């Protein structure tokens, strides 16, 4: 748990007497918890509104179609068919009163098209309309139609991009631990493809994911033999074989605990020097401990051989292991540079290559790498660390289409300020600054990173590929 005394004080009687601004206590997931603890407003004319209403009802929550007196646990607006400024104005008319009624730790979720697909969709509709005019249409009519189509396409792209700015702004305006996020849904994606993403972003599992846009497409994999869909409820990773590197402590241990809670069978990996802690993690999660220096020349082949002998497959690979060796670039020697790049990036590249070269990864397998907010924003005195974490983002984006052809997805999470033993040793002013420069005004917990990885690790999350999901409470740094 967080040792955030300022947050605790703000929620106590003394803090109220002193008039301190309240820092919210976030609603986080625990087994048996319902998806929502109140009604949800589901609105919009897109094709996902009805399936989402059915999902929420299936999970035991009431669905309403207008704002009343009762507080709302969630607001979902399907704007995937939005193409004009009039559509955007209609969205404002729904959102303004709904946001006012959003409960503490409530969820606002928008669904929209990508700008490129919005242009394509409008262009296709315009072409179909022009073709219906027939051969009597003159060249001048054709030019007018083309100009009209281009204008409509530009407006549709502008509206699609406007949704990104809109959700990021709403996230900064929300209070009491409520969050706002955007699903950018590809035109060919079916409702089933967005199911796991909707469940995640509406649930308490996404407590520290705020102001983010995540793209959802057609699930990867063979259409003749699609990946099995996991149970969406208590144990969505039931029976899946998962490897977590750097699992002996901190975020890695939290990832192992969360994956085990959700039903995964674990192989936890860390260096021999961390063997005692690694064994404790393996014992409490029912997993297998593998002491392995992932930078060793034979580490990839040893991991492949171990997995083939023990399980014969791998369903989820979590690249979590990482180190820091901080210095200003002008004072950084080759040893500091190489050690960080070798652990944080080179090992991920080599292990991923070895596993892809084996027969262990198949339809429904998932790879999730831990990047960092620093890899997006940069950070003074961490040139080696930042380069490695930015490199992870490049690796994920480059590999996504390659592994997608095999029914595998690869994504990354980018944590912001997370409360760990390392951050607890920071000077108090640095630690307080890190905690407060986000929309939720507090640091995240290791479990917040773990929950996001567990979601991306589900077989049902095959529509999310090549994405970088920030777990940062909508940090103002690198936003």
N, C-alpha and C positions, 0 to 999 in steps of 0.2 A: 504493500500500500504506500501511497505518497505521504511523505513527511512534510506536507505543505501547511505550516502553521498559520500563515497569513490567510489562506482559504478557510481553515478551521476557525480562526478568530472571527472572520467576517460572517460566519454562519452561527456564531454564538450570541448569547445575551449581551456580553460586553461589546462585541462588534456592532450590534444593533444600537446600543446606547451611544456609542461613539459615532454612529452614522457612517460606518465603513461601507463602501460599495460591496455588495454580496458577490462572492465568487462561487458559481454553482457547483454542487456536487453532482457529478454526471451519473446517469442511469446506465449501469453496465450489466452485461448478460450473466445470468446464472442458470444452470440446468432447471428446466421446468417452467421458466419464465415465459409468459405469453409474448407473441410477436409485438403486440401493442397493448398498452394499459388503458385504452380509451378509444373513442370513435375516430374514424378516419374519413376525411373528405376526399373523394376521388372524383376528379372533374376532367373535362377535355373531350374532344371529338375524335381523337386518334384511335387507332385499332387496338391499343393496349389498355384503354380505360376499363373495359368490361372484364378482361382477364385479371387485371389487378384487383378490381372489386371482388371478383370471385376468390382470389387468393386471400385477401384480407378477411373475407367472410369465413373461408375455410379455417383460418387461424383463430377464429372465435371473436373477432372484433366487429363492431357495428360499422357499416358504411353509410355515410350520409352524402347527399348531393347538394346541400346548401348549408351555409353557416347559421347556426342557431345560438342559443345561450351557453351550451355546454362547451367546455374546453376540448380542443382537438389534439389527439395523440399524434396524428399525422395528416399531412396535406400532400396529395399526389395530383399533379396536373399533367395530362398527356397532351403535349404540343407537337407531336411528331408530324402532324399535318399542317403546322403553321407556316405560311408562305408570305404573309403580308403584314404591314404595320397595323392593320385592323385586327388581325389575329393576336398581335402582341398587346394591343389595347384591351382586347377581350380577356387576355390572361391577367392583366393588371386588375381588371374589375373583379376577378375571382380571388386573386392573391391578396389584395389589400385587406379585405375583411377577414380572410382566413388566417393570415399571419397574426393578426391581432388576437385571435382566439387560440393560437398554438400554445399547448401546455408546456411546462418545464420539461426539458429533455425531449421535446417533441421533434418530429422529423418532417422536413419539407423536401419533396423529391419532384423534380421536373424531368420530363422525357422530351427530347427534341431530336431533330435530324442534324446531320453534319452539314456545314455550309456547302460542301461540294455536292452532296447528294440532294440537297434542297434545290440547287441549280439544275441538276440532272432531272429531277422529278418534274419541275416546272417546265423545263425544255421538252420533255417527253409528252407532257399533257398538251403543250402548245402545238407541237408537231402533229399530234393526233387530231387536234382541233382544226389545224390548217388543212390536213389531208382530207378531212370530211367536206371541205369546201368544193373539192373536185377539180377537174381539169379546166373548168371555166375561169379559175382564178388567174388573174393576170400577174405578170412579173412584179408590177408595183404592189399588188396585194401581198405577194410573197415577201417582198422587202419589208412592208409594213408589219407583216406577221412576224418576221424574223426579229425586227427591232423591238416589237412588243414582247416577244419571247425572251430576248436578252434582258430587257428592262425588268420583266417579272422575275427572271432568274437572279438578277443582282439583288432585287428586293428580298427574295427568299433567302439568299445567302446572308444578307445583312440581318435578317430576323433570326436565322439560326445562330449566328455569332452573338447577337444581342442576348440570347438566352444564357450564354456562358457568362457574360458580364452581369446579367440580372441575378443569377443564382449566387455568384460570388458576393454581390452587394447585399442581397438578402441575408446571407450567412453572417455578414458583418453587422447587420442590424438586429439579428435575433438575440434574445436574452435567455437566461436561466437554463443554459446547457442545450438549447435547441440547435439543430444543425440543418443545413441546406446543401443539397448536392444535385448534380445533373447527370442523367444517363443520355449519352449521345447514341441513338439507336440507328443502325444501318437499315436501309430500306428493305433488304431481303430478310432481316431477322424476324423470326416467328416469336409469338408471345412466350413460348417455352424457353427461348434463349435469354429473355430478360428476367425470368423467374428468380434465379438465385441472386441476381444483383438487387432486385426489388426487396427480397427478403432481408438481405444484408443491410441495405441502407435504411430500411424502416426499423430494423431491430436495434436492441441495445448493444449488439456486437460492434456497431459502427460509431461508438460514442465519441471517438476522437478524430473521426474523418469528417471534415467540414469544408465547404466551399470548393469541392472537387468536381471535375468532369471526367467521367469514365465512359469509354466507347464500348458498345456491345454490338457484336456482329453475329453472323451465322456461326453456330458452334462448329469447331473444327472436328475432323474425323471423317471416316468413310460413311457416306450416306447409306450404304448397304449394311453396315455393321456399326451403328452409332454407339458411343460410350454409354454404359449403364448410368442411369440417373440416380444419384444418391438420395437417401431419405432426407427431406428438407427440415426435419424436426430435431429430435434430440441427438442423434448420432449421424451427422451427414457424411462422416468419413469412415463409416463402419467397414472394417476389413481392409482398408487401403494401406499399402506398405509405404512408409514415409521415412526419409533420411533427413536429419537436421544436423548441420555442421555448427561448430561453436556452441554446443548444447549444454556445457557444464554449468553455466551461470547466466544471470542477467536475462536479456531478451531471448537468448537461445533456449534457456531452461523454461521460460514462459511459453515459448512456441511448442516445446515438447509437451508440456502439461496440457496445453489447449488442444493440440492434435490428439493426444491420448483421450482426453475428455470426450472428444467428438468421434472416437471409435477407431482411430488409426493405430496400426501396429508399427512400432518405432524402432529405428536404428539411430542412436544418438552418437555423434562423433565429436571428438575433441582431442587435443594433444595429450600425450602420456603424462605430462606434468599436472594436468587437470583430472587425472584418472579417478581420484577419490570422489570429487564432486560429480563427475560424470556417472560414476556407479550409483550415486544417490538418485540422480535424475532417472536413470534406467530402472532402478528398483521401484520408485514411486509411480512410474508410468507403465510398468510392465514391459518395458522395451529392452533392447539389446545394446550394450555399450561397445563401441569400437574406438579404441585408442589409435589415433592416426594423425600424423602431421600432414595436413593436406598440401603442403608445399613440397613434400618429398617427391623425388622423381618417379617412384613407383606407386604413389598414392592413388592415382586414378585406376590403375590396373588392380590394385589390392581391393579397392572399394567394389569394383565390378565383380571380381571373383567372389568376394564375401556375399554380395547380394545374390549372385547366381546360385551359390551353394545353399544359402539359407532360405531364399524365397522364390527365386526364379523370375522375379519381375520387380519393377519399381513404379509406384503410382504417383509419388510426390517427392520431389527433391527440393529441399529448402537450403539455399546458400546463405547462411547467416554469419559464418565465421568472419571476424574482422578485427583489426588492431589499429591503434593510432601511435604515431611517433612524431609529435608536433615540433616544428621549428619554422621560423621564417625561411622562405625559399633561399635567401642569400646565405643563410647559415646551415642549410640542410646538406648533409653529406650523402654519398651514394648508398651507404648502408641503411640509413633511415628511409630513403626513397625506395630502395629495392625491397626492403622487408615488408613495407605496407602494400606496395603494388603486388608483391608475390602472394600475400595472404588474401588480400581483398579482391583482387581481380584475376591475376594469372591462374590461381588455383581454380577459380570458378570456370574460366575458359577451358582449362585442361580436363577437369572432371566432367563438365558438360559434354565436351567433345568425345570423351571415352564412353560415356553412357549412350550418347547418340550413335556411336559406332558399334554398340552391343545390341542385343535383342531384348534388353530389359525394359525399355520405354516403348509404350504402344498406345493405341487409341485410349484416350481418357487420362493419360499421364499428364502431370503438371510439374512445371519448374517455377519456383518463386525465388527471386534474389532480393536480398536486403541492400538497398541503396541508402541514400540519406538526403535530407533536405539540403545539406551542405553541397552535395553533388549537383544541385540545381542552382543554389544561390552563391556558392563559394564561401570560404571562411578564412579569415586571416590566421596565418601560422599553420595552416593545414593543407598546403599545396599537394602533398603526396596523398593524403586521405581523400581530399576533394577530387583529385584526378582519378583515383580508383573508383570512387562512388559514381562519378559522372561516366566513367568507362562502363560501369554496370548498365547504366541506362542505354548507352550505345549498343552494348551486347544484346540486351533484351530486344531492342527495336530491330536489330539486324537479324536475329535468330527467329523472330516471331513467324514470318512467312515460311521459313525453312522447316521449323518443327511443326507448324500448323499443317503442312502437307502430310505429316505422319499421324495426325490426330492428337498432337501434343500442344499444349500452350506454355508460353513463358511470359511472366510478368514480374514486376518489381514493386516493392513497397519502399517508400522513402520516409522514414521516421523524422519527426522534428525533435523538439525537446522532450525526451523521455526520462522519467525518474528512475535512475539506476544508481548503483554504488558509485559509479564514476561521476555522475552529476551531483551526488551528495557531497563529494569532496571538493566541488567547485567553491571559489570564494562566494560569499553570500550575495554580493551585489550582482555578480555574473549569473548566479543561479536564479535569482529573482527576475532579472531581465529576461532570461530564457523562458521562464514560466509565463510571463505576462504578455509577451509580444505575439499573441494569437487571439483569435476571436472568442475562444473559450476561457482565456485568461488564466490558464494553468498548464502544468506539464502533463503529458500523457503517461500512461503506465505501460510496462512491457506487455501486459495482456492485450492492450489496444493494437499493438503491432501483430501479436499472435492471432488475434481474431480476424484481422484482414488477410493474413496468410492462410488461415484455415478456410476462409471463404474462397480465395483464389485456388486452393488445393482441391476443391470439390470437383467431381466429374461433371456435375451440373453447371459448372462455371465455364464451360467450353466456349461460350460466346465472347469471353474477355481474353484477349491475346495481344501482347505487345504493349500493355498499358503500364503506366507508372502511377501508383496510387499513393498520394502523400497522406501520412498518418501524423498530422501536425496541428490539429485544432484550427486550421486555416491560419498558419503562421504568416505574419506580415513580412517575413524575410523571404525573398525569392518568390513572392506570390505572383 
